[in-house]
Amino acid sequence: MRGSFRVLFPVLLGASLSACESPLSPNELLALGEAEARWARRSFQDYAFEIRRSCFCEPLVTQWAHVEVRGGVVSRVVLLETGVEVSPQERGRFPTAEATFASIRPATLPE
């Protein structure tokens, strides 16, 4: 895929959402901010990455998955353990990189 970019995104545990303080250290918050800024400066809309969520979610989204994004929209998802492609109806359960950053940011803020 032209402009492909393979990246692993750390996903915070759902339990961290209820923390009284940020679950990240100041250095981790700085690294997250820098990574998000680098991502925002990229010159492409087509990329691929691998993701695995740790949450009390349905099993489909807690498996390692290869996510392909074209034009800023998830276009293909393949479960890495089985090689099964996720149906178009279920692709919306997998985030883009931008949506991943957006979901991490609120979890880093103290209540």
N, C-alpha and C positions, 0 to 999 in steps of 0.2 A: 504494500500500500504506500503510495507516495506520501512523503511527510510523516511516515510512521514514527512513533516515539513510544518506546516501551519503558514503562515505569511501574514500580510497585508503590502503592499508596497505603500508608498506615491508616487503619481505621480504629478509632477509639471505641472502647467497650461502652455499651449502652449504660452501664452502671455509672460511668463517669459523668453522665448528664446530670445526676443528682448530687454531685459533689458540692461542698461549700466553697472550695477553692478550685483554682484551675488545676486539672490533673497533670499539667505540664510544668516543667521547671522553666525559669526565665530563659535559659539557653534553648530549650526545646521550643518555646514560644517564638523566640527570635528566628530559629531555623525554619519553623513553620511559616512565619511571615515572609522570610526570604524565598522559600520554595514557592509560595503562592505568588509573589511578585515576579519571579522568573517565569512561572507558568503563564501569567497574564501577558508577558512580553513576547511570547512565542509568535512565530509568523505562520503557523499552520492551523487548520481546523480538523485535519484528518490525523488520527493517532490510534494507538492500541496500548492497553495496559492490563495488568493482572490485579485482581482484587479479591479479598476475602473479608467478609464482615464477621464480627464477633458480637452477636446480639441474640435476643430471644425472638428471632425471626423465623420465618418458614425455612425449611432446609434448602430450598432452591438457592436462596441468596447467601447462605453461610458457607457455601463451597467455594474453593478457588475457581475463579472464572477468568477467561481471556475476553476482554471487552474491546470491541472495535468501534470507533467513532468516526463518522464522516460528516463533514459540514456541521459539526457541533451536536450531532444527534447519534445516539447509540444505534448502530446498524447491524451488529452481529455480536452474539455472546456464545462462547463455547465453554462448557464445564470441563475443567482440566483433567479431573480424575477419570471421567468416562468418555470424553471426546464428544459428548452429545451437544448439539446446537440447541440453544434455548429458542422457543417459538417466538415469532414476532409479537404475539400478544403478551408474552412475559418479559420481553426485553426492557420494558419501562421500569422494572424492579431493580435494574442495574443503573448506577449513576455514571455520568460523565465525570471527567476530572474536575471540572468546574463545580459540579454539584457535590462532589466529595469534599472539596475545600470548603464549600458553603456549609456543609453539615458538620465539619470539624470545628469551624470557628466558634459557633455558640457554645460548644462543649468546653471550650478553653476559658470561658469567661466565668468569673465567680458569680454566685447568685446574689 
